[in-house]
Amino acid sequence: MNYLQYVGGIYSSEWFWAKLLHVLRVDESVRNACYSWVEHCDWIPFLLTGGNDIFQMKRGVCSAGHKALWAEDYGGLPPDDFFSSIDPLLNNFTSRLFTKTYTADKPAGNLSAEWTKKLGLSTNVVIGVGAFDAHMGAVGGQIEPYYLSKVMGTSTCDMLVAPVNEVKDILVNGICGQVPGSVIPGMIGMEAGQSAFGDTYAWFKDLLSWPLLNLIPGSSIIGPETGEQFIAEITSKIVTRLSDEAQKLPLNENDELSVDWLNGRRTPDANQLLKAAVTGLSLATDAPRFFKALVEGTCFGAKAIVDRFNEQGVQVKGLIGIGGVARKSPYIMQTMADVMNMPIKIHRSEQTCATGAAMFAATAAGIYDKVEDAMNSMGQGFDKAYFPDKGRAEIYGKRYVKYQQLGKFIELQTT
């Protein structure tokens, strides 16, 4: 049995079993005390409902399917000997975990008496089964079948849903899993993403801020209080000003080029050991040109995800942008549309993860019959869209080929 078939064929060091094994290896005290292992999104409902028996915990199919290798096709988790063959420290762990999972539209129970006192609420309050923030965010952002919902923050988490009867036996290699009901019950939820997105821009801002942070505090001209205010003012403006200057630059096929693996690669084909690269630098490369390359690199990484879905039989029909970067950076979003050669519509809500959680909660409480009804009733809609510029899209098509070539070279050097 191929136990990796539903998680893209590769198991990431970011996920459930890898994190468990790491902790067991490095911390003897935890290893000796640890009985079971749980995702945060499963722990909180268990805590709020007063749970005290780990075997009664209602584990969400979202975390179980995308991160813990749970699949209904092989009756739950892979067998114990699969894990113990990787490391004997994992011996017998499956017997202390779970076999059954639940979608997030189902109740986990009611608020316990202990927590009603702490929160000033009633035991009539229904607590829903948990799921990951980005998956609920996709629902809060009103995801549609075959639209890639991109939650863009420090990293990205990309979700796509499709009817089960249309996906059939398609298995998309190199993504972060495809799980029935992990986003919308009754549909296959497919997850992908990038390990660094907003973090890439934050890294460059920190790089440029080094002289401010390290030289101004010792200045004999600027006092400490004024120095702190000056640093705060300048650093808060760096990314905005870089964006303004970068979008004024002409676009050429041979501009500076970056590969976006500053924190490894999440999708396609997870490999956290990979490193980023920037090429084409010259003495004419200034900060806006470097920033432009970084932005384009993150957008090329996003295109690689869309290409993987398309190549393997799941056609991406459109893009939905949600999260801080999507709402705050027109330059990055326009670049995304140009690189993808596809429109991207931006959801109005600034709190799609919280909104999605509320939609699931309303369904679990019986206010709505299904999540789609809650989504239609509670969704805030879209307030902006970016459309590709045909001329720029053509140049980006050529630059994307160079991005792929550079990525292959970097991968050879890394591995």
SELOTI-405368 format. One record per residue: z, x, y of N, C-alpha, C, O in turn. Coordinates in pm, whole numbers, plus 50000, padded with zeros to 5 digits. Atoms other than C-alpha are relative to their C-alpha. Layout:
<pts>
ZXYZXYZXYZXY
...
</pts>
This chain:
<pts>
500005008449880500005000050000500005008850125500785018350135
500054992949873499085012750346500954993250098500604982950157
498995006449915502225005050546499765002350149500514997150232
500324997749859500645017350869498804991950047498354993450160
501255006849968497674993850862500124990450119499144988050189
499855009549890499144969451114500525006450128500744999550227
499594992949878500274996051363498965010550036499295021050092
501094991349958496905012451410499795012349916498975020849950
500194988650090497235037351124500785012450038500745022449966
499224988549953499525060851322501374995050041501494984750108
498655004049959503295059051364500475009150112500435021450100
499664992349880504545069751706501475004350000502344997549945
498624995249984507645090251784500804991550097502004993450112
499295008949908508485063352042500644988149928501364980449992
499695012650064509215037051776501285000349914501945010749901
498755003250069512065022551565500465010849901501535016549918
499574990950106512145045051258500085014550048500965022050006
499984986349947511335076951447501265002450082501885013050072
498794998649919514195071051691501255000349911502185008049935
498875000050093516585062751408500145013549931501235019249927
499944987350072515685094051214500415011450093501175020250053
499624989649905515985115751523501515000150023502145010650020
498565000949976519505103051591500785004449877501775011749889
499314996150122520545107151229499975015149979500935020949928
500154985550018519285143051228500845008150098501385018650063
499404991549896520845154651554501464996850028502155004950091
498615003749966524195136351572500764996049874500634984849825
499285002450126526455139051269500994988550013501154980749920
499005010549983529115116051415499364986149994499914977049934
500725012850006526595087951466499494997749859499574986549807
500525001250137525045094951126501084994749906500814986349821
498925004150090528405090450955500514986050031501034979249942
499485013149961529295058951150498954989049995499304977249990
501085009849988525895041951158499824991949872499684997549763
500255008650114525465012050929498604993950007497874993949908
501315006249982522394994651072499405004950131499995013350199
500764995349883519904999051357499324987850061498774979649988
500495012349939518774973351610499355002950134499795011750209
500634999249870516434969751904500844992450103501514982650070
499225006249893518014960652237499674985150016500574977050039
500395014049981516004928252260500534990949890500584978749908
499375007850107517554916951930501514999950014502184990249976
498544998849987521054928952012500574990250102501624984150078
499455008449893521504909152335500154985349957501214979649980
499785013650049520864874452181501134999149897501904989649897
498934999550101523154884051891501365000650069502304993850029
498754998449926525864894552137500384986950071501524982450062
499725012049921525554863452356500354988049914501074979049958
499695011250090525724839952057501265002549918501634994449833
498744997150070528914856651931499805005149859500695003549775
500284995150136527324872651627500975011049958501355019550038
499134989450055529544894051404499605004149860500295012249796
500514996450132527524896351083498555004750019497674996850050
501324994249974524534919751109498904993149919497754992849961
501005006550085522774900950830499644986050050498694979950000
500325012949939522844868951038499225001550130498844991650192
500754997549878521094885251333498564995249984497914998249884
501395004450003517774868551413499135010450070499115011450193
500844989449946515364897251459498654994150043498074985849973
501275004849948512274891051670498825006449929498865018349897
501194994750065508854894951510499305010250090498585018950041
500644990849906507734913251824500445014449974499605023149951
499504986450022509964943751780499835004249855499525015749826
500104996750143509884941851401498595003949961498395013649887
501384997550040506104940751371499375011850070498655019550007
500654989249925505084964851646500685013449981500035023849994
499274987250002507794991251595500675003349867500895015149837
499204997350121509594987251261499214998649870499804999549762
500895000950117506604982951022500224987449917499814986949801
499865012750070507594947450928498654992949995497924992650094
501215008150012504724926350796500214989849889500734992949782
499855010850098504674893350614499195002849875499564998549765
500894997550113501854905650391500675007949889500345006149772
499294993050107504184929250207501494996749999502335005049965
498665005550022507314907950222501085005850088502265005250053
498994994649910509044924550514499765014650032498655018550069
500114985749973509744961450559499465007349878499585002449766
500384991850114508224988550343501215003049912502355002349959
498884997650090510354997250038500795012550037500305021350108
499104989049966513255021250060499445013649961499635023450034
500494986950044511515048649863498915005550092498685017650096
500974995449901508775049950130500715008050108500255018750147
499284993249893511345059650393500795012049948500825022450015
499234988750052513525081750173499115011649962499575023049956
500924989050028510425101650079499685008150126499315019850118
500184993049872510085110450449501215008650029501085020250069
498754992649982513735120850476501104992549926501254980549946
498915006750074516695113550243501024993350090501764984550045
499065006349908518735104550552499704985150018500594977550057
500365014149987516845071350555500254992149873499954980249867
499745006750127517905063250200500924987950019501974988950083
499245012650001519175027250163500054992950136500764982950148
499935006749871518595018250528499344986249998499804977150066
500675012950002516194989950448500944989049950500824977549992
499085010050053518984972250255500994995150105501654984950086
499055003849894521014970750577499274994650122499854993350230
500785004849888518234957250795499654985249984500544976849995
500415014049996516234924950758498724998249921497985007849895
501285003650062513414907150578499304988950077498074988150076
500575011349929512924876250793499985002850150500875009550202
500094998549855511794875451156499654986650065499284977149997
500205012549926511384849151429499195002750126499275013450185
500714999049873509084842751722500954996550114501994990250093
499095001049886510594842452072500114986050057500894983750150
499865013949956510094804952119501064992549921501284980649943
498985006250085512834798251863501405003550051501605014350107
498634997049957516574795751940500695009749904500565008749782
499164991050080518844823651822501364993749977502094997749886
498725006650007521854800851873500424995450139499614995150232
499465004449872524084788252152500945010550058501485018849986
499114990649933526094807552407501414998649943501934987549931
498695000350063529424817052253501094996450100500904997550221
498875003749914532784805452387500445011850086500785010150203
499604988049925533614841052490499105002050122499595005050231
500934997549892530484843852701499914988350098499544990350214
499955011149904530784809152851501095002650103500914999350221
498924996849905534074820753006499575010950097499865010350216
500424988949914532544852853136498944995950101498915000850214
501155003649916529454836053278500174986750072499364983250158
499805012949936530854802453380498964989749960498604981050040
501025009250050528324783753168500564991649886501764992149858
499595009050107528434758852882499515005249865498535012649857
500454996650135528184763452507498734992349963498164994649856
501275007050024525214739752532498795008750034497665005350000
501094991149963523174768552669499375005949874500075011749790
500734994750115520494778352415499545014250030498975016950136
500444986149989519834815552362498785001749911498824998849792
501224998250077516304823852255499965013249925500705022549957
500264987550073515154850152007499345009950096498545006050181
500484989849908514334882952180498605005149970498075003449860
501284993050012511064901152239499965010850107500815010850197
500104989349903509974931652436499614994650138498924984550150
500235004649863509814928752814498514998350031498124988150089
501425000749964506084936052844499294988549929498364982649985
500635011150072505164910352580500344986750067499494977950080
499645011949923507114883952767499315000350136498954989850191
500704998649873505544897553085498574995349991498054989550087
501375004850019502104890452945499954984850004499014979150060
499935014649995503124854252896500314995450143499694985850191
499715003349861504654853053245498805001950090498654995050191
501244997449927501344866853370498844991649952497704994349987
500995009850046499484838453195498815006349928497665004549965
501024993550083497604858652936499064989649940499464978349912
501025008650060494394843652798499415007349879499425019649876
500614993450115492664850152464498905009750042498025006550122
500974989249979490674882652472500045006150141499175014150176
499774993349872491934891852820501105010349980502185007049931
499004989550014493754925052823500964999150117500595001350232
498965001549898496994919353011500705013450016501385018049925
499524986649976498004952353167501264999750086501204996950206
498744998849926501664956153264500075014450048500285023749970
500174986549945501384985753499501215004050082501444998950192
498864994449930504495004653597500035014949980499025021650002
499924985650027505745039353507499035003949889498365014249897
501034998850104503675036053190499224986850002499474978550090
500605013450013501385007553087500254994949859500315002549763
499995006750130501784982652809498954989150009499044980150092
501155008949996498584963752737500054990349883500194994549767
499975010250104498564931052546498714992049996498114989050099
501155008750021495724910852401500374990049891500964993749790
499765010250103495984878052209498664994249955497724993150033
501215006050056493384862551982500394990749886501364993449814
499705009250109493334833051742499945007049864499075015449840
499914993650133494284842751386498704998249923498245007549856
501205002750079491194826351237498785007550051497775008549981
501124992249947488924846851464500165014949973499175022049952
499764985950031490554880551407499755002849853499185013149816
500174999050145490574874951030500495013549948501675016649961
499584987550063490604908950857499795012350088499895023650040
500214988549910489884930651162501315007450021502325001350056
498854991449972492324959651189499535010650101498665018650070
500404990749895492044979351513500785013049985502015013149996
499354987050019492755016151454500525005650132499895004150237
499514992249888494915036151690500724992450107501064998350210
499245007449901496665008051878501464999349956501835004849853
498565000750029500394999651884500354987449922501434981849940
499685011050089500174971851633499304987050033498944984350148
500515013749988498774937251575500854991149912500904992849790
498935007550066501364911451486499874985150030499854981350147
500065014449976501074873751438501244995150075502374997350029
498895006149927503224856251699500805009350089501815005250144
499184990749922504424887351881499924997550150500825001450224
500135003549859503144874952218500024984850014500914979250078
500055014750001502144838452171500034995449854499164999249777
499965005250137503184820551850498694993249962498144985250038
501265005750048500124811451645498805008550029497695005549983
501094990849973498024840051777500405014149958501585017549951
499744985950025497664876451683500265006950134499475005850228
499704992149882499334898351943499655014549975500125020449877
500414986050015497764932751989500525007950120500395003750235
499384991949895499504960152185499365013850008499045019949906
500444986449974498244992252340500725004850125501644998250172
499354995649877499215012952643499835014850025499305022249941
500044985949960499465046152825501415004950025502224997950086
498644994649989502525068552816500385003750142501565004450175
499734997249859502195077453184498944993450086497744995650067
500935006249905500655056653458500605002050140500245011550209
499324997749874502835052153767500765013150001500915019450106
499304987150010504785082353642499115011750039499595021950088
500954989549962501645103053698500015001950151500045013250200
500004999349854501615094654068501365004750052501445012150150
498654995749961505395099254092500175015049978500815021950058
499934985550027505065133753934499325007850111499855017950158
500724992849896502485144154193500764999250133500815008950208
499185001349880504665130454474501165009849996501465016450096
498884990650014507615150754342499535014450016500225022750075
500554986649988505405181454318499805003650148500165014550192
500244997649858504375178254682501305000150081501365006050189
498735001149927507965170654785500905012149982501945013050047
499104988750030509385203254650500445007550125501645010250139
499534992849881509395221554986500974991750084501944997150139
499105008649924511015191555157501404999949940502405001550010
498725001550069513745188154898500775013149993502005013149988
499334987250023514485225254867500145008850124500965017950125
499954991449881513885239955213500664993350120501384999850195
499425006849885514905213555465501534999749997502165001450102
498535000050000518545211055343500625012950052501755012750099
499474987349951518995247855437499485003850137499675015050184
500624997049871517175245155767501065002550108502094995950112
499134997349885518825259956078499584991950121500244992550225
500525007949888516805236356300500354985249985500714978650083
499765014250026517295202156135501384998249937501685004749836
498675002650054520825189256074499954992349870498934986249837
499985006450132521905175455736499624985250002498814980749921
500275014449997521835138555834498554997350037497884989149974
501395001749959518515140956014499065004749890498014998849867
500814994750109517155161955728499834989949888498734988249836
500075010150106518005135155473499094988450041498304983549960
500845010949952516385108255687498535004050004497654996149970
501384995049993513295129655739499385000649861498244996349841
500504999150138512935136455366499694986149945498644983949884
500205013650051513345099555282498764993650061498004986949991
501165005949933510745089255541498695005849947497754998449917
501244993650042508135114755436499664996849854498524993449823
500285002350143508495110355058499604985549974498824982849883
500355014150020508255072455092498564997150039498004986949998
501365002349950504845076155260498935007749923497745005449943
500974990650060503215102455036498924992849921497734995049947
501005006350087501505080554775499104990650080497894990150057
500815009149918500365054655030498975007850082497805003950087
500934992149919498845081255256498955006849913497785007549951
500974994050091497235099154961498954989849958497764993049949
500945010550039495685066154853499014997150111497824995550087
500875002749885494335059955203498935010850015497775007950041
500934989049983492745094355218499055001349880497875004549897
500844998750120491475094454857498874990049998497764993149956
501065010150005489565062054897498915002450103497864996050097
501024996549902487675076955194499035010649946497955012650001
500804989050051486315105254980498724994949934498744984549869
501225003750073482715103554856500205002349850501005010849810
499894998850146482315099554480498805007549946497655003649969
501074992050061480315125754293500305002249853501465002449811
499854998550145479725130953925500845012149963501565011749863
499314987650035481195166153931501275002450079501705013950094
498714998849932484365159254130501075005149903500885005149781
498854996150082487715172354008500304989049897500184977249927
499855009350113488535156153672501335002349930501725013749906
498724998550069491835149153500500034991849871499364981649858
499645007450121493015138553157501464996150015502295004350054
498765006549957496035115753183501185001549904502084993249908
498964999250104498285128052900501235007850046501725016549974
498834992849947501185139953118501264997249920502215005049923
498875003150088503595123052878499514997349858500054988949787
500615002550130501465125252567499064988150008498804982750115
500935011350006499095097852453500584989149913500984991549799
499515011650074500205063352345498854993149926498944990549806
501165006750059496815046852284498745004650073498785007550192
500145001450146494305050852140500435012649926500275023849976
499614989250091495675072451856501195007850055501045018650111
498774994349945499285080251949500185014649960500075018249843
499674986050022500095117051987500795004850121500225008150225
499134996549886503075125652207500015015150027500625019550124
500034985549979502395163052171498875004250095498865015650143
501134996449917499205161952376500425002550145501424997050193
499714996449862499155176352728498864995650091497734993650046
501015003849901497305166853046499225012250045499575023650013
500814989149947494655187453220499274995350125498974983550140
500855002649882492815189553551498995011450007499375023149995
501054989949995489495207653581499124997750122499184987250186
500895001149885486905214253850500665003650131500145000450238
499284996449878489445228054096499305011550073498695020350011
500534989149918488315250154383500895001250124501854993750139
499234998549877489665262354716499804988250095500534986850193
500215012049920488275230254863500824988149950500844977650014
499205010950056490575209154644501294998750079502165007450075
498765002549927493215194354868500794989049930500394984249824
499135009850065496005169554791499314986649975499454981249866
500685012750029493885137754833498975001149887498824991849808
500974998350108491175151854604500715001049864500254995549764
499244998850124493755161154343500544986249959500484982449842
499485013450028495345126654371498894990949950499104983349855
501145007950045491925110254339499705002749853499444993449777
500254996550140491395129254011501054993949908500724989149799
498935005750081494785117653881499824984949983499984979649873
500215014550007494055081353965498834996849906498934988049821
501155002450087490645082953801500355002949855499904995849765
499604996650137492185099653494500794988849934500564985649818
499245011150058494675071353445499104988149973499304980849875
500945011150022491845046253482499065002949883498694993849809
500804996350117489705065453232500804997849871500254993249771
499165002550116492645064052991500084985349966500124981549849
500005014550022492755026453039498684995449940498664986549855
501325003650055489025024252967499905003949852499274996849773
500044995850141489495043452641500654989349911500234987449796
499345010750076491805015252528499044988149984498894982849874
500955011250007489264988052614498855003349905498434994949826
501104995950088486525007852440500404999149853499604995149768
499555000350140488615010352123499994985649947499524983149837
500045014150041489084972452108498554995549978498234989449875
501405004550010485384966352173499295006049880498574999049808
500664993050110484204992351922500394994549864499614994949769
499515004250130486314977351645499994984949981500664979649892
500275014150026485284941251684500864990050072500764978050045
499225009249918487784926551930499535001750144499935011150213
500654998549870485824920652249500954996350115501504985350119
499195002549881487754923752574499134992950103498134998550148
500815008249910486454896252803500395001650146499614998550236
499544998549863488514904153111501325007350006501925010449904
498774992549978491514921753262500944992250090500524985750186
498955005949917494794908653402500965011250039501475018349953
499094989749952496884931753617501334993950042501374984650122
498665004449961500644926653645500895012350012500635022849953
499094988749982503504948753753499865006150139498995002250218
499924994149868504314970454053498735006550048498305004150161
501214993049958501224992354059498874990250028498134991850124
501085009849984498894962454019500084992950135499064990150197
499825007649876500374944854321500015008850124499695004150234
499754991649882501014974654548498875009550035498855014850146
501004989749974497944996854518498584994949988498004995449879
501415004350003494534982454610499055011349960498075008949890
500884988850034492995017254579499945002249850498855003749793
499984997850146494105021854218499344988449927498624990549830
500595011650067493084986554123498494999450019497774995549928
501444999749980489654989954281499365010849914498295008949857
500494989450088489205022854096499974995249856499034998149782
499945005650135490265004953776498794990949975498144991949871
501145009150016487614978053830498695007749991497815004449912
501234992150001484945004153904499845007949870498755008349814
500054992150124485815026053604499724991049880498914994249794
500185009450110486034996253369498664992850009498164987749909
501185008349973482934980353526500274985649959499464979149893
499545013250041484844948053486501014995150105501825003050153
499025005049903486784925353725501425000649944501624999849822
498605000850039490574926453718500694990650098500664992750219
499305009549913492604897153848501495002949995502055006249890
498614996049983496134902853976500884987750006500654978650085
499125011650004498914878853894500904999550123501355009850172
499245002249877500834864254187501475004349987502065009350083
498574997650018504324868854039500345014950005499615023249950
499494986450000506274900554109501015002249887501485013449866
499014999350107508604892853817499474992949875500074983449826
500635007050113506304883653529500845001049872500834991749791
499184998850121508684896853261501124989750001501394983249900
498945010049989511524874953388499424985949989500024977249926
500645013250007509134845453430499624996749856499824985549810
500355002250141507854849953075501224996949916501174988349828
498765002650073511414851252944500464985750025500954978949935
499625013849969512104818553126499114990049928499584979449886
500925008950072509014802952968500414998949853500414988049796
499555000350139510214812952622501324992449987501514984649894
498705006750004513734800952701499834984950011500494977349940
500245014249984512434767152818499434993849873499724982349839
500565004850126510484763752494501074999749891501164990049816
498934999650100513424774452278501014988750022501594983549926
499055010649968515584748752459499414986049980500124976049993
500625012950028513094721152380499404993150120498974981650110
500605006049881511864714852735498494999149984497864989550030
501435000150030508334723652623499815001249849500625007349780
500284999650144506774719352279499505013649956499765017949843
500544986950035505004752852288499925008750124499965003850237
499984990349891504824784152499498844997650096498994999250217
501155002449913501344775652628500274989050102499794989750216
499665010749907502734743752783500915005350111500735001950228
499114993949901505494763352955499225009150094499475009450215
500814990849921502954788953073499164992450102499054996650217
500835008049910500704762153224500834993450109500384992050222
499155007149905503594744453393500715009450097500855006350215
499164991149921505604774053518499245011850060499775018850146
500764988649951502844799553583499664999050148499434988050200
500234999849855502264810153944498555003050038498195002450155
501404997849972498574818553911499705013950055500565022750056
500494986949955496554847254056499654999350148499164989150197
500245000349857496224857054419499025010850048498785012050168
500904989349960493804886254415499155004149881499575002949766
500864994750106490884900354219499175011550057498795011550174
500824988549961488974933154229498754999949913498824998149791
501275000450070485304934654136499325013750007499425020550109
500594986550002483354965854035498855001450098498064992250120
501154996149919480984982854274498975006249907499265016049839
501004996050099477754987454080499655014950011499525021849909
500364985949983476905021354230501115009449954500855019449888
498884991650041480375035854179500224999149849500555009049784
499845001850145480555021253827499035008949923499365014249818
501004991650066477385040053737500435014650000500295021549899
499534986149993478805073353855501225001749910501345011849840
498824999150086482105066253680499634999949852500335005949770
500464999550139480185060053359499695014149956499985018049843
500314986050030478965095953374501275008549999501425017549916
498744992349996482385109253469500884997049878501615005749829
499225003750119483955090353179499565008149878500395011949795
500494991650109481735109552937500635013950010501035019849910
499374987049978483085141753091501494999449967502055008949911
498595002050035486635128153057500215000749848501145007149799
499914999850146486065122452686499805014049945500505018349853
500274986350046484645157252641501195009250030501575017349945
498844991849964487565173352825501194996449911501945005249868
498915004250087490015152552622499895005949861500895010149803
500194994250133488505164452294500335014950000500935019949905
499704985749990488755200552411501515002250008502055010849938
498544998749986492405196452518500714996849869501695003349833
499405003650128493225179652188499895011349900500815013849823
500184988550091491815209251997500985011250035501525017749945
499084989449958493935233352202501454996549969502265005249941
498625004550021497065212452155500364999649851501465003449812
499675001950141496805205551785499355010649913499525010549791
</pts>
